[in-house]
Amino acid sequence: MNRSNTEDEKVYWQDLRELEGDQEFIRSFDNEFPEESTLERLLSEEKTGGSTSRRGFLKAMGFGIGTVSLAACSKAPVRKAIPYLFKPEELTPGVANWYASTCSSCTASCSILVKTREGRPIKIEGNPQSKLTSGGVCAQGQASVLDLYDSERLYLKGDSKNSKLKAYEKGPQISGGDTQWKEIDKLIKGKLSTGTVAIVSSTILSPATKKLIDEFKAKYTNVKHVTYDAVSYSAIIEAHGKNFGKAVLPNYQIDKAKVIVNFGADFLGTWIAPVRFIRQYTSRRNVQHLESQRSQSRHIQFESILSLTGSNADLRIPVKPSEEGIAILSLYNELAKNLNKAILNNVPPLPDRIQKEVVKAAKELAKSKGQSLVLSGSNDLSIQMVVNAINSMIGSYGNTIDLDNYSNQKQGSDRDMQSLVEEIKSDKIKGIIFYNANPVYDYPDFPTDKLKAMDLTVSLSNRKDETTSAVKYFCPDHHSLESWNDAEPRKGYFTMTQPTIEPIFNTRAAQDSLMVWMDKETSYYNYLQKLYKKGNQDFWDNIIRDGVFEQGTETVKTYPFQGNLEESKSSILSRRKTLKGSFELVTYQSVGMRDGKHGNNPWLQELPDPIARTTWDNFVSISSKNMKDLKLKQGDIVKLTVGKVSIELPALPQPGQADGTIGVALGYGHTKIGKVGDTVGQNVFPFTKVVNGAMSYSHYTAQISPTGERDDFALTQTYNSIRDPFVKRDGKAVSRNIVKETVLEDYLKDPKSGNTEKIPHYVSLWNDRAEREYSEHDWGMVIDLNSCVGCGACVISCQAENNVAVVGKSEVHRRREMHWIRVSRYYSESPDNPEVIFQPMMCQHCDHAPCESVCPVAATTHSIDGLNQQAYNRCVGTRYCANNCPYKVRRFNWFEYPNNDDFDYNMNNPVGKMVLNPDVVVRSRGVMEKCSMCIQRIQAGRLVAKKEGRPLKDGEDIKMACEQSCPAQAIVFGDRKNPESKLHKLYFNDSYAKKYKKEKQKHNLSVKDYKENRQPNIFLVLEEVKALPTVSYLTKVRNKTNEEHNKVN
């Protein structure tokens, strides 16, 4: 528990057991290296991976990586080493090439830059030229490069007809057995004209692919195309068609909203386009906006479960799913009263605590008319129509909502899919072609048994999954990093996809398959080029090089609202019936797994959930009050039943969850997606159902009962704790201050608000030096807690950049996770509705680093420019450094993770190893590791500047992996000795920065300089231990009143 130095200030806590004072948990919480039983030690010895020496391992790795890299340049077998006889002109060994492309991990289709080494993609970054994402990319986008190297893309480990072919030979299959493209094409073409054939796909953003499908339908007039999304947004699209005559997904412009009132839409985590929304959201809340505009946007959230977006809200109100529709109706009426409009009669009353907040929200929306926005994550048509009416009333359309430059990112129609399923059940469909769709897994009651009776069942997926395993013909598509394509995520805004590697397997673009079956004698590349080139080679070259282009935007117009709200009200009220004693279930997308498409990706499975901090599982989240009522403890397995469907999952008490509700994440419980994802968690898509023509993700009649069994979670929040037994300050017992926050009204009066505590220093082992004796640079980092939303993109970016190993659920449970950066989540106030704050924590690169003084072999040392360095080949694994680190950011390699089949993820097979960054050594057993501040990037940037004969360019030559990928731009790295650097300006106060710059030459900065001349909102974590970290943080500012901030909910 983290308490401040006065009794009336907030109490921060990370786990309910910590808040409740569970002594057994607290003892475990404080123990960084828990003792293992004898059995565990014996089992651990079995995982050591043999007796290969480190030198031998490095030799083998060097040869192996060079070998598999050649697969990118030819069709040679992955394991056969062939030297360059004629080196490709664009490839220089040791030098990275970058290609603009498009991320296909979700339908947001963010423009990206792909880093390749020796012809193999190893890292993904956002494209800074993209106006939609401004260089940001999410955790799923970062992890998509690992999907490329999934050794089970085409053959699952348990397949009875597991192919013995080499990787580059694996390709099309008939009934699970290998075949040739000519053979499978001949069979499919012979059956395409027999009866009605449906192409079933998820949302397609590619205009070229859509045009090609239309041509395919024109040739085969018996073919129809049905689009559905595993997580549907069709109610929003249909509602706008009915209310405004524009059946589109609006372009929501959160950056233009002063007031946001949101009902359950997790737009910072999973809703529509999180990267774009994070950038827009934080642009009105970060320190730059605070300083320039002296204001922040106001965010009010009504929701059932604690989402990533809700955790960032200024004001959050827990509501049940059955109360959400009533709250929206009440908001409409309160706004109507404020704006002298007619109200809806006979709206049931809400509980006083909710109604009070609805009234407050209505007043704020009315006051900011034209600069406000109301959102709802519901897929209920009636609810979306009322939300449309509210937005029309407050002038959102034409201002914060754009229907002219609309989003294409979700196009699925639940009504069309429901009709198709009925046709399949009645044997009216004779053939199906699945394209990027997995309805056997993610569509409830999909008639899988009917597929066997059809003449033609084809999968154009890029990997084996449940649907692919159920069809006869598997025509594997390329991974997007092997493909040519285009995308139009927003009307008039295009992103291009180009291949960054030769196909690893014997795959073929889905579009090329359609063209072969249409007897077109051209390739999809030529088809695409012809569509865009139009005789202008320069234009084609430019859009491929830049990756993005815009054809102009439409003038944003307003549209009159049309609709019968009385019908909508009646529909909402009719769904409120509940069974006595039942719970209300909410199924939702987790930030890591989302709809489950990437279920076989170990990076995403081991990414901690931003709120619960769990890995490798989904779970049943229940409010702490309901947990006590049911006499459940964390980890107790419960049986969850909705109708005739039941599953069993462990229960987790979730602070902030509405009483009487249950939450379970979608995207887990695969049965045929690969060795990583199969049997992880439970599939809750069967709980979803179509209601009034739209897929519903909440139920009002869920039942829950204990099973008497337990399953421990692999949690990360309560590991690596930096709490401390209470120490005395001014005669009072207090604990360490980890995070600091204030409210907007206080910050505007005094920027030091929330950061006024006087820090006493403990006795230091170091003498206070007059100056920091660094040569040319003094590297440091500032993290803006106003911008950090806790999305976890930095965690996966760091993992990809630095070859961080995946260890699996059992090792995470033993506190042996290897991530170099963690995003700590802290609660404050009541567990019924806590405030939440996120804090990225990595090695702080302390000037007085406690780890350096205890290493007996000097494996951890200080560089000449202020970084704490780790010499892996000198480390003997005493772990003294980890024990002495107050920030708990060092990681120990308990096992030989590479080449070890007990860690069967990606480092134990040649294809999986292709993702490894050759600039970063792969660590071996018994070695300590930690954040290196991407030293390889610093060196690369220095070399570029030296080669060009110029100084380093701040923010251009060197960017940390976490910094570059952050959608919120919360992390800033730079040289504190450079007065022109962004970091220098963020860290030092204006008067000192001017004085320093005036001296016209850099000088070594003293400890006093850093302490007394920093900005008033800058703080250091655990400053009292006098480690002098070079990573600093900006105080969190919330846009709420002091009364809202200090009350106990």
KOLTI-525187 format. One record per residue (C-alpha): x, y, z. Coordinates in steps of 0.001 Angstrom, whole numbers, padded with zeros to 6 digits, always signed. Example, Ala and Ser with C-alpha at 12.3 -4.5 7.8 and 13.67 -1.06 7.14 Angstrom:
% residues 2
+012300-004500+007800/+013670-001060+007140/
//
This chain:
% residues 1049
+000000+000000+000000/+001322+003417-000931/+000376+006221+001442/+001213+009884+001236/+002704+011987+003995/-000566+013425+005244/-003475+011473+006589/-006073+013074+004311/-004273+012196+001074/-004957+009199-001095/-004021+005614-000352/-002691+003665-003348/-002940-000091-003591/-002411-002771-006226/-004461-005721-005013/-007543-006121-002808/-005613-008441-000512/-003087-005669+000050/-005864-003193+000852/-007492-005634+003267/-004195-006279+005061/-003874-009985+004255/-000570-010691+006038/+000182-013923+004178/-000285-012160+000860/+001790-009165+001978/+004684-011421+002993/+004527-013066-000425/+004109-009670-002056/+007338-008361-000541/+009386-011473-001325/+011061-010968-004678/+012573-014463-004869/+010166-016915-003182/+011678-020206-002135/+010774-023227-004245/+009957-026654-002990/+012388-029511-003575/+010064-030893-006250/+010019-027570-008091/+013802-027447-008030/+013967-030957-009469/+011500-030046-012190/+013477-026906-012897/+016642-028911-013471/+014864-030809-016235/+014336-027570-018151/+017926-026468-018347/+018148-027433-021990/+021337-029483-021905/+024930-028711-021125/+025867-026545-024116/+028304-023789-023144/+027450-020151-023705/+030233-019843-026272/+028891-022853-028163/+025375-021494-027966/+026368-018107-029379/+028273-019818-032180/+025245-021937-033065/+022901-018965-032855/+025086-016846-035122/+025166-019571-037754/+021478-020406-037336/+020210-016861-037694/+022322-016277-040778/+020992-019488-042246/+017283-018833-041771/+017678-015266-042988/+018481-016592-046429/+014958-017966-046655/+013888-014365-047137/+015912-014117-050332/+015222-017436-051994/+013183-020612-051900/+016088-022431-050271/+015328-024698-047319/+015394-022796-044055/+018250-024823-042576/+020558-024860-045576/+023288-022233-045430/+023980-020664-048829/+026401-017717-049084/+025612-014713-051267/+027028-015370-054735/+025314-012279-056060/+024192-010027-053240/+020824-008323-053872/+021455-004652-054546/+019128-003448-051803/+020623-005698-049101/+023712-004794-047101/+024557-007205-044295/+024248-005452-040929/+022215-002545-042319/+018434-002383-041836/+016011-001646-044647/+012622-000066-043934/+009446-000575-045964/+006120+001218-045630/+003205-001170-045375/-000141-001710-043625/-000849-003598-040417/-003506-006291-040789/-003755-007361-037154/-007184-005694-036973/-009450-003677-039246/-007967-000364-038112/-005354-000966-040871/-002732+001354-039409/+000056+002434-041715/+003348+000973-040525/+007066+000857-041227/+008645-002597-041321/+012282-003014-040371/+014063-005821-042202/+017506-007277-041670/+019087-009439-044370/+015674-009733-045990/+013584-010735-042963/+011139-008472-041087/+012046-008160-037415/+010267-005037-036137/+007170-002965-036819/+006795+000741-036113/+004019+003203-036882/+004300+005338-039991/+004781+008979-038903/+003374+010129-042255/-000023+008710-041365/-002504+011441-040445/-004658+008860-038696/-002095+007335-036326/+000848+009790-036430/+003386+006999-036009/+001674+005045-033247/+001039+001313-033281/-000714-000971-030784/+000496-004120-029026/-001262-006355-031561/+000388-004538-034426/+003791-004947-032818/+003174-008657-032243/+001942-009334-035776/+005539-009782-036972/+005730-012911-034809/+002636-014335-036547/+004639-014288-039771/+007100-016755-038271/+004526-019054-036670/+005739-022559-037498/+002137-023798-037169/+000579-021416-039650/-000266-024282-042006/+000095-027448-039925/-000935-027878-036315/+001129-030026-034023/-001648-032534-033454/-002792-032936-037066/-003143-036609-037977/-001741-035798-041426/+001060-033611-040184/+003179-032693-043179/+006749-033914-043471/+007502-031271-046084/+010039-028536-045588/+008654-025160-044540/+008942-023610-047995/+007131-026636-049516/+004102-026557-047219/+001094-025203-049045/-002425-026141-050170/-004260-029050-048580/-007230-031232-049404/-008911-032756-046356/-005751-032082-044363/-003357-033744-046800/-000756-032090-049000/-001529-031310-052598/-000374-029099-055449/-001861-025772-056486/-002793-027024-059955/-004685-029963-058497/-006650-027976-055949/-007450-025227-058488/-008845-027785-060926/-011121-029310-058301/-012411-025979-057000/-013073-024521-060464/-015127-027581-061332/-017480-026974-058387/-017877-023187-058389/-020914-023214-060678/-022862-025801-058698/-025639-024185-056646/-025432-021081-054470/-021933-020328-053242/-021259-017788-050493/-018046-015885-049881/-017962-015259-046128/-015442-012675-044990/-014658-010275-042214/-014516-006572-043049/-012483-005950-046219/-010844-002529-046368/-009111-003118-049700/-010904-001359-052599/-008970-003545-055055/-010040-006762-053330/-013665-005623-053257/-013524-004825-056957/-012035-008234-057648/-014789-009978-055654/-017394-008041-057640/-015765-009317-060847/-015752-012822-059398/-019484-012536-058668/-020083-011264-062194/-018382-014345-063665/-020081-016730-061244/-023561-015316-060877/-024437-017955-058290/-021930-016425-055834/-022850-013905-053147/-020688-012104-050600/-021567-011839-046888/-019495-009751-044479/-019560-010191-040720/-017232-009228-037875/-016464-011422-034887/-017178-008386-032715/-019903-006505-034499/-020593-002780-034924/-023542-003247-037254/-026019-001491-034922/-024077+001789-035216/-024055+001509-039006/-027737+000568-039241/-028781+003294-036800/-027093+005988-038871/-028772+004628-041973/-032179+004906-040334/-031595+008272-038628/-029590+010147-041272/-029800+008118-044473/-026064+007356-044188/-025501+003687-043290/-021858+004184-042333/-019588+003954-039333/-018967+007591-038356/-015555+009181-038148/-015505+010091-034455/-013176+013028-033756/-012366+012797-030071/-009693+015495-030338/-012397+018066-031035/-014475+017216-027959/-014212+019224-024751/-016655+016883-023018/-016915+013135-023678/-019698+011061-022146/-019172+007405-022891/-021331+004347-022260/-019111+001277-022341/-017115+001972-025522/-013496+001006-024837/-012099+003393-027440/-008651+003469-025806/-008425-000316-025743/-010349-002190-028428/-013157-000076-029947/-012894+000567-033716/-009438+002238-033964/-007704+002529-030565/-004372+003877-031853/-006067+006816-033555/-008352+007443-030604/-005484+007316-028082/-003601+009949-030055/-006704+012141-030300/-007677+011657-026660/-004262+012457-025202/-003782+015482-027461/-006261+017333-025215/-004877+015970-021954/-001062+015883-022219/+001334+018339-020635/+001748+020318-023870/-002010+020982-024033/-002076+021775-020327/+000630+024393-020712/-000602+025956-023945/-004379+025866-023440/-004586+025736-019645/-007323+023127-019950/-008097+019444-020427/-010977+017558-021994/-013534+016196-019529/-014290+012469-019703/-017277+010826-017969/-017679+007060-018290/-020695+004839-017528/-019807+001133-017738/-020308-002273-016150/-016749-003610-016049/-013603-001595-015476/-012213-001057-018975/-008992+000595-020086/-011001+003621-021204/-012976+003744-017962/-009792+003578-015935/-008613+006785-017645/-011879+008673-017157/-012135+011734-014929/-015407+010478-013560/-016568+006865-013734/-019968+005462-012782/-020485+001673-012571/-023826+000574-014060/-025335-002792-014901/-025992-003617-018580/-029728-003412-017843/-029219+000114-016447/-027157+001391-019369/-030090+001862-021738/-032119+003616-019022/-029161+005889-018270/-028984+006875-021951/-032731+007571-022028/-032384+009629-018842/-029478+011556-020361/-031660+012354-023370/-034404+013685-021092/-032030+015761-018955/-030502+017299-022071/-033947+017985-023460/-034793+019860-020253/-031589+021917-020515/-032233+022742-024186/-036030+023171-023961/-036846+020084-026030/-039583+017485-025605/-038780+014618-023257/-039581+010907-023435/-042286+009882-020996/-042358+006883-018670/-038613+006366-018443/-037981+004249-015322/-036024+005898-012509/-032366+005128-011968/-030676+004614-008598/-029911+008010-007060/-026126+007634-007397/-026462+007105-011164/-029181+009702-011753/-027120+012347-010007/-024223+011774-012403/-026541+011705-015432/-027864+015138-014483/-024312+016453-014080/-023249+014980-017453/-026242+016546-019210/-025373+020002-017895/-021769+019694-019055/-022799+018461-022507/-025284+021297-022941/-022685+023834-021841/-020222+022532-024471/-022725+022209-027299/-020900+021680-030592/-017749+020584-028755/-019021+017495-027003/-019516+013849-027859/-021574+010907-026588/-020470+007358-027398/-021885+003912-026739/-020199+000551-027192/-023534-001266-027324/-024499-003221-030430/-028197-002604-029707/-029932-000715-032526/-032378+001065-030214/-029635+002307-027892/-027579+003597-030815/-030592+005480-032185/-031086+007272-028867/-027352+008084-028775/-027688+009520-032292/-030554+011684-031099/-028457+012954-028187/-025511+013796-030453/-027836+015557-032851/-029287+017590-029977/-025862+018765-028767/-024554+019589-032248/-021992+016793-032557/-022702+015998-036217/-020536+018189-038405/-018213+018916-035477/-017096+015921-033410/-018836+013380-035681/-018153+013235-039409/-020544+011237-041607/-018997+012399-044877/-015432+011197-044360/-016676+008072-042644/-014773+005083-041306/-014625+001830-043277/-013093-000085-040396/-016190-002137-039611/-018618-003167-042364/-020172-006423-041148/-023935-006937-041258/-025420-009126-038520/-028698-009423-040413/-026965-010703-043556/-024949-013228-041558/-028011-014407-039669/-029847-014944-042967/-026889-016887-044370/-026793-019174-041334/-030491-019934-041793/-029842-020731-045461/-027001-023068-044499/-029228-024857-041998/-031912-025327-044649/-029357-026711-047186/-029782-023802-049599/-026048-023090-049699/-024002-025594-051715/-020594-024044-051254/-018719-021603-049021/-015441-019753-049433/-014139-018353-046146/-011821-015355-046376/-010254-014042-043140/-013218-015416-041236/-013477-018075-038528/-017201-018524-037783/-016747-022061-036462/-014990-020410-033517/-016541-016953-033194/-020137-017194-034468/-022649-018762-032035/-024518-021836-033274/-022729-021855-036619/-023848-025083-038362/-020414-026688-038685/-021933-030098-039349/-023488-028769-042563/-020052-028025-044037/-019354-031742-044482/-022407-032153-046707/-021490-029305-049063/-019867-029862-052428/-017419-026994-051948/-015860-025682-048748/-012742-023519-049110/-010631-021539-046669/-008508-018625-047858/-007120-018014-044389/-003421-017356-043837/-003295-019941-041048/-004934-023082-039718/-007845-022389-037384/-011148-023993-036384/-012897-023111-039657/-009943-024086-041851/-009800-027436-040070/-013477-028002-040883/-013309-027362-044654/-012145-029650-047464/-009963-027236-049431/-007338-025083-047736/-005753-022499-050063/-003423-020668-047683/-003133-016918-048084/+000069-014947-047594/+000713-013146-044339/+000259-009405-044873/+004038-008910-044610/+004355-011185-047678/+001582-009464-049654/+000631-006687-052027/-002591-004906-051124/-004306-001622-050382/-006708-000369-047725/-009088+002538-047259/-009629+002814-043486/-011338+006170-043877/-013122+007427-046941/-010558+008993-049256/-007579+007954-047125/-005507+005035-048421/-002681+002908-047065/-000611+000539-049184/+000765-002910-048383/+003933-004283-049953/+005781-007545-049281/+008813-007319-047028/+009899-010949-047442/+009462-013787-049909/+006706-016191-048780/+008097-018500-046105/+005625-021249-046971/+004124-022309-050287/+001251-019856-049924/-000581-017740-052494/-002430-014450-052159/-006171-015002-051750/-006738-012500-054546/-004468-014518-056841/-006529-017609-056024/-009720-015829-057091/-008029-014662-060285/-006875-018195-061131/-010412-019490-060634/-011642-016677-062924/-009066-017670-065588/-007406-014246-065394/-003919-014409-066848/-002352-011799-064598/-001210-011443-061018/-002820-009475-058227/+000253-007232-058145/-000332-006230-061762/-004053-005845-061078/-003350-003553-058116/-000711-001545-059945/-003006-000986-062914/-005729+000269-060579/-003498+002959-059048/-000769+003623-061590/-003019+004872-064388/-000034+005679-066565/+001784+007584-063817/+004765+005551-062641/+005937+008313-060297/+002603+008308-058469/+002779+004541-057971/+006380+004728-056751/+005517+007523-054321/+002528+005833-052709/+004448+002590-052288/+007416+004439-050781/+005312+006617-048434/+002717+003974-047667/-000145+006479-047442/-001942+008968-049650/-005153+010972-049566/-007576+011730-052376/-009054+014734-050610/-011731+015074-047977/-015417+015795-048318/-016882+018931-046763/-018307+017928-043400/-022060+018508-043281/-024767+018301-040646/-027784+016035-041079/-031256+016318-039538/-032183+013491-037188/-035113+011317-038202/-036400+008482-036079/-039069+007241-033697/-037561+007404-030230/-040685+006014-028608/-040090+002739-030465/-036467+002783-029379/-037477+003416-025783/-039943+000520-025841/-037327-001819-027267/-034800-000834-024581/-037316-001349-021778/-038417-004728-023121/-034887-006130-022681/-034686-005250-018984/-036392-008416-017704/-034106-010364-015377/-034415-013598-013448/-034432-013360-009688/-031040-014171-008201/-029271-014035-011570/-026258-012002-012605/-025850-009911-015734/-023050-011045-018052/-020822-008799-020146/-018516-010365-022737/-015792-008009-023888/-012537-007865-025846/-009315-007867-023865/-006595-005499-025056/-004223-008361-025873/-006461-011027-027411/-009364-008944-028727/-011456-011290-030932/-008957-014186-030716/-007529-013889-034215/-003996-013917-032759/-004597-016635-030207/-001422-018509-031172/+000824-015507-030567/+002842-016061-027356/+003813-012389-027043/+000145-011457-026749/-000721-014367-024467/+001986-013240-022034/+001095-009539-022272/-000487-008640-018916/-004064-007406-019069/-003889-003642-018402/-006440-003785-015578/-006412-007267-014047/-002683-007833-014842/-003394-011481-015680/-001635-013471-018404/-002365-016699-020279/-006046-016905-019335/-009450-015354-019339/-011454-015354-016141/-014765-014475-014533/-014517-010977-013067/-016884-010259-010190/-017242-007265-007891/-015520-007607-004513/-018898-007370-002763/-020386-010198-004818/-017265-012298-004235/-017826-012009-000506/-021554-012712-000857/-020770-015896-002799/-017989-016783-000331/-015488-016971-003162/-011774-016319-003087/-009511-015267-005922/-008765-018314-008079/-011839-020324-007111/-013248-021969-010243/-016901-021189-010880/-019453-022548-013311/-021001-019851-015475/-024275-020700-017216/-026316-018766-019759/-029238-020754-021115/-027925-024175-022107/-024271-023089-022378/-021885-023492-019438/-018169-022965-018914/-015831-023168-015941/-013284-020447-015220/-011461-019044-012182/-013017-016030-010461/-011200-012744-009979/-012456-009907-007747/-012401-006768-009889/-012466-003375-008155/-014815-000943-009862/-017105-003573-011362/-020825-002976-010986/-022431-005212-008383/-024548-007959-009909/-022463-008183-013074/-020006-010737-014449/-017348-010039-017047/-015550-012559-019289/-013129-011780-022121/-013663-013043-025652/-010824-014395-027780/-009771-017385-025668/-010638-021087-025667/-009370-022026-029117/-009297-025708-030030/-007459-025587-033368/-005226-022563-033705/-001861-023916-032567/+000202-025182-029663/+000284-021780-027943/-003392-020850-028040/-005201-024182-027866/-006944-024832-024527/-005902-021457-023083/-008997-020174-021286/-012569-020751-022416/-014461-019652-025522/-017374-017370-024585/-018538-016547-028109/-021281-019198-027624/-022769-016839-025004/-023372-014162-027643/-026633-014147-029559/-028541-012168-032180/-031177-009877-030657/-033371-007722-032904/-031065-008281-035863/-027807-007459-034067/-025306-009528-032118/-025642-008941-028377/-022653-009227-026064/-024498-008883-022762/-027036-011125-021069/-029354-010416-018173/-029819-014018-017058/-026422-015478-016200/-026075-017964-013350/-022916-018627-011363/-022010-021369-008889/-018764-022525-007222/-017225-025860-008256/-014976-026351-005246/-011835-026352-007416/-009079-023753-007782/-006675-022441-010404/-004016-019888-009548/-003619-016916-011854/-000380-015889-013536/-000612-012300-012267/+002168-009743-012657/+000965-006710-010716/+001819-008152-007329/+005274-009336-008383/+008285-007029-008451/+006697-004932-005730/+008461-001731-004743/+006422-001225-001617/+008346-000977+001625/+007682-001484+005326/+006574+001862+006691/+009327+004328+007447/+009231+007402+009634/+008869+010882+008221/+008220+013799+010531/+007301+011322+013221/+004631+009637+011068/+004637+006173+009571/+004277+006427+005803/+005218+004357+002769/+006963+005154-000463/+005373+007581-002889/+005347+005839-006263/+002891+007984-008231/+001780+011580-007807/-001378+013286-008985/-003500+016383-008633/-006625+017981-010113/-006822+020556-012885/-008034+023473-010777/-005141+023037-008341/-002585+022510-011107/-003589+025736-012852/-003056+027599-009584/+000233+025876-008811/+001979+023470-011234/+003745+021941-008246/+000398+020763-006894/+000554+017097-005977/+004344+017253-005947/+005019+019437-002908/+006444+016783-000608/+009911+017431+000752/+012042+014378+000108/+014486+013363+002844/+017510+011450+001594/+018906+008338+003140/+022641+007941+003643/+024316+007360+000256/+027281+005172-000598/+028394+007807-003078/+029954+011155-002428/+027993+014015-003905/+029881+014946-007001/+029929+018576-007946/+029141+017600-011511/+027951+014593-013446/+031135+013615-015171/+029672+012604-018508/+031409+013416-021742/+029159+014520-024557/+025685+013319-023662/+023571+012741-020578/+020767+010438-021668/+017482+010531-019823/+013765+009955-020163/+010559+011745-019138/+007205+009948-019004/+003979+011959-019007/+001438+010191-016787/-001287+012387-018310/-000660+010715-021662/-000010+007116-020613/-003294+005212-020898/-001808+001811-019992/-002299+000134-023392/+000880-001999-023200/+002182-001220-026706/+005543-000328-025163/+005814-003772-023542/+005505-005673-026831/+007655-003153-028694/+010446-003673-026162/+010018-007441-026364/+010323-007431-030151/+013294-005052-030187/+015307-006759-027461/+014639-010482-027990/+012854-010855-024653/+011925-014498-024074/+008434-015900-023532/+008375-018100-020422/+004793-019405-020192/+002073-019405-017569/+003765-021569-014953/+006915-019445-014972/+004967-016188-014820/+003133-017636-011831/+006559-018231-010238/+007381-014524-010746/+009826-015220-013551/+008362-013115-016348/+011060-011497-018489/+009526-008226-019725/+011997-005356-019438/+009224-002820-018988/+006047-003172-016976/+003067-000829-016875/+002155-000766-013205/-001491-000176-012398/-002353+001526-009088/-005778+001894-007527/-006750+004563-005031/-009761+005065-002801/-012649+002624-002394/-012549-000764-004165/-016190-000216-005142/-015156+002463-007651/-011448+003247-007452/-009422+005766-009376/-006695+004218-011536/-003279+005462-012562/-000741+003773-014868/+003028+004072-014623/+005526+002553-017079/+008467+001216-015087/+011764+000111-016559/+015391+000293-015413/+015795+003844-014116/+019469+004025-015130/+020399+005577-011824/+023513+007707-011454/+024002+006240-008001/+022851+002796-009066/+022567+000419-006080/+022991-002554-008403/+026464-001484-009486/+027944-001465-006008/+027036-005045-005148/+027992-006956-008306/+031069-009020-007408/+032259-009277-011020/+031424-005741-012251/+028896-007092-014739/+026742-004008-014240/+028561-000727-014804/+027985+002908-015711/+028617+004300-019173/+030275+007608-019988/+026917+009065-021033/+024850+008100-018017/+023467+004638-018745/+023511+001604-016491/+024981-001198-018599/+024874-004983-018288/+027756-007145-019549/+026105-010506-020170/+029296-012459-020750/+030658-011278-017405/+027533-011984-015343/+027709-015077-013130/+024122-014850-011892/+024497-014001-008196/+021312-011887-008398/+022745-009448-005871/+021902-006633-008278/+018229-007600-008440/+018056-007852-004681/+019563-004372-004338/+017423-002706-007018/+014709-000598-005355/+012672-000543-008586/+012583-004336-009133/+013244-004100-012866/+015962-006721-013322/+015172-010107-014835/+017022-013373-014324/+017261-016133-016939/+016281-019145-014886/+016514-021442-017900/+018019-021730-021341/+014957-020384-023135/+016340-020661-026714/+016579-024172-028196/+014602-025552-025258/+011490-027556-026149/+010123-027020-022655/+009582-023428-023786/+007908-024281-027065/+007069-020817-028334/+009304-019273-030991/+012930-019557-029874/+013156-023321-030275/+012534-023622-034033/+014325-022148-037063/+011301-020313-038416/+010450-018726-035079/+014027-017541-034599/+013805-015429-037745/+012100-012693-035700/+015173-012184-033502/+016987-008862-033707/+020650-009536-034664/+021720-006299-032963/+020765-007670-029534/+022395-010758-028055/+020103-013601-026974/+020785-014206-023306/+021570-017628-021854/+020795-019374-018582/+022118-017808-015401/+022401-014267-016805/+020719-011146-015454/+019108-008775-017952/+017184-005516-017947/+016310-002439-019980/+019431-001330-021848/+017821+001948-022975/+018051+000416-026460/+021800+000924-026550/+021891-000597-030039/+019656+002240-031261/+021853+004839-029592/+024932+003397-031289/+023187+003228-034666/+022072+006858-034370/+025564+007981-033435/+027049+006192-036413/+024590+007814-038822/+025345+011279-037450/+029084+010631-037504/+028937+009370-041066/+027074+012501-042164/+029416+014750-040178/+026771+016419-038024/+025495+016464-034430/+022721+014118-033380/+019221+015342-034259/+016984+015248-031214/+013995+012980-031647/+015097+011820-035103/+018358+009894-034944/+017591+008035-031733/+014258+006792-030449/+013707+004080-027889/+011496+001173-028956/+008941+002002-026256/+009002+005680-027197/+008621+005148-030924/+005646+002815-030637/+003686+004676-027957/+000359+005775-029497/+000068+008524-026873/+003624+009858-027247/+003883+009607-023471/+007583+008677-023463/+010328+011139-024397/+014003+010111-024578/+016832+012510-025164/+019974+014317-024080/+019490+016480-021008/+022683+018357-021813/+021244+019496-025141/+019255+022713-024532/+017376+022193-027806/+016144+018719-026911/+012521+018112-026037/+013630+016249-022952/+015692+019200-021679/+012673+021494-022037/+010372+019044-020288/+012763+018468-017386/+014223+021892-016550/+012212+024944-015574/+012063+027814-018031/+014426+030180-016233/+017174+027603-015855/+016709+026338-019428/+017205+029886-020744/+020251+030399-018552/+021740+027075-019621/+021145+027812-023306/+022656+031277-022995/+025969+029798-021908/+026289+028501-025501/+028215+025414-024488/+027353+022250-022681/+028771+021715-019239/+028457+018872-016802/+025317+019233-014733/+025514+018914-010977/+023189+016929-008740/+021956+020279-007437/+021120+021404-010988/+018903+018390-011521/+017189+018641-008177/+016578+022367-007798/+015942+023470-011379/+013522+020896-012691/+009972+021653-013729/+007533+021801-010790/+005532+018825-012096/+008582+016541-012495/+009096+013822-009887/+011440+010881-009407/+010249+007544-008096/+011764+006676-004710/+013811+009858-004718/+014474+009405-001021/+016860+006484-001617/+019101+008892-003544/+019718+006546-006445/+019405+009570-008785/+017368+007912-011556/+017603+009413-015033/+013986+008411-015735/+011521+010973-014416/+007740+011359-014469/+005198+014158-014866/+002463+014470-012246/-000910+013041-013278/-003596+015750-013626/-007282+014805-013508/-010029+017100-014800/-012297+016884-011802/-013185+018957-008797/-011503+018511-005442/-014764+017159-004096/-014883+014472-006793/-011185+013733-006335/-011179+013312-002580/-014490+011620-001893/-014596+007957-000975/-016863+006262-003478/
//
